[in-house]
């Protein structure tokens, strides 16, 4: 994947969390569950604060990443869909269990 490739359609963790009305960190935790099956550059793009500060700041200005994020991750559309599927399953599972006594 080229450094100049347009990743504007690649969502961030914050965008996934917000699109599903989930708390901060939900998409990140789902990502960590499948990270070992993903390939950097193809399935996600990791932006490092020390080398990608301008790109991260642009994402911050666009309100695509959490203000407190030091590094940023953008997810390919396919990876975002996998994570959304995990989040749907987790949400469905937690709503079926109901409140605990």
HELIX and SHEET records of a PDB file:
HELIX    1   1 UNK A   13  UNK A   19  1                                   7    
HELIX    2   2 UNK A   26  UNK A   34  1                                   9    
HELIX    3   3 UNK A   35  UNK A   37  5                                   3    
HELIX    4   4 UNK A   53  UNK A   61  1                                   9    
HELIX    5   5 UNK A   77  UNK A   97  1                                  21    
SHEET    1   A 3 UNK A  11  UNK A  12  0                                        
SHEET    2   A 3 UNK A  72  UNK A  75 -1                                        
SHEET    3   A 3 UNK A  44  UNK A  47 -1                                        
END                                                                             
